[in-house]
Amino acid sequence: MSGPGTVAGVELRGDISVVGGRAIVALSGVADLSTLPTLRDLLMRTVVLHPDATVAVDLDGVGVLDDAALGVVLGMAGRLRERGHDLVVVATRPAVLDRFRVTGFDRAVAVVPSLAEVRVAP
């Protein structure tokens, strides 16, 4: 049986936690067109539950990351920036980092190699 974020065996999972003033969304699975509603929901829920926290999106557990998913993360980063808050992406996999460089994503959103490097909003 399919639930939220599951389409024909494809799914995206996310765990939301707060550590040291950072709201962390740790994603795993597939972040593509079929799982965009789940990605949007996870990010929105994080912002609603933790409106003053810096949001860190940990992508190291994501096996597939397409342009549509990058667009959702980029859009949320822009919305948070308009409100004076930050969204930071945590990523260490070379293929993901290369994609960020090629698309210019890393010029629009801060990308760090670990949660320890995510600065907490004042």
N, C-alpha and C positions, 0 to 999 in steps of 0.2 A: 504494500500500500504506500502511496506517495503522500508526503506531507509537505509543509512549507519548505521551499528551497530544493525540492526533489522533483526531477523530471526524468522519467525513464532511466532511473538508476544514477542520474547525475545530481549531485547535491553540493551545497555550500553550507558549512557549519561555522558558527561563530560563538565564542565565549566572551562575555563582557565582564571585566573586573576593574577594580580601582586599586592602584598601587602608587603611593606617594604623590597624590594629586593628579595622577594621570588616569584617564579612562582608557582602558586597553580593550581593543576588539581584536582577538586572536582568531584569524580565519583559517579554515582548512577545507580542502576539496577543490571544487571547480567554480571559478568566478567568471561567468560568461553571460551571454544574453539570456540563457534559460534560468539563471539564478539571480538576475538583477533585482527582482522584488525582495528576495531574502537579504541581499546586500544592502539595499536601501533601508529596509526595516531595521536591520542591525545597527546601521549608522544613526538613523533617526532615534531609535530607542536609546542609544548611548548618549546622544546629545540631550534628549529630554530628561533622562535619569540623572545626568551629570552635567548640567548646563554651564558650570564654571570651570570644568576640568579641561586640560589639554587632551585631545583625543589622539591616541596612537593606534594605528591600524597595522597589525602584525601580519604580513603576507607570506612569511616563511613556510606556512603549512599549505599554501595554495599551489596546486599542481598545474592548473590552467588559469591564465589571466588574460582576458581579451580586452580590446579597446573599449568596449561598452562598459566593462567593469571599471577600467581606469577612469572613464568619463564620470561615473557615479562618484568615485572617490575624489576626483578633481572638483566636481560640483559641490560636494559637501565641504571640501577645504575652503572654497570660495565663500560659501554661506557662513562658515565659522569665522573666516577672516573679516567679513562685513560686520560681525558682532564683536570683534576684538579678541577672538579666540584662535587657537591653532589646531591644525590637524597635521600629524607627522606620520609618515609611513616607515615601518621597520622592515627592512629586506636585506638579505645577505646572499641570496642565490645569484650567481653570475648572469644567468639568462634573464632574470627579472631586472637586474640592474642595467644590463645592456639595453633591454627594451625601454627602460625609463630614459636612458640617454638618447636613443634613436627617436623616441616620440617627443622628447623635451619635457616629459612629465617631471623629471627631477629639477627642472628650472622653475616649475610652478608650485611644487610641493616639496617640503623638506623630507629627505630620505636619509635615514640613519641605520647603522648596522646592529644596534641593540637598544633595548628599552632604557638602559642606563643613560643613553645619550639624548633621551627625550627631555627637553627642558620643561619645567612645570610653569604654567601661567601664573603671573603675580597675583 
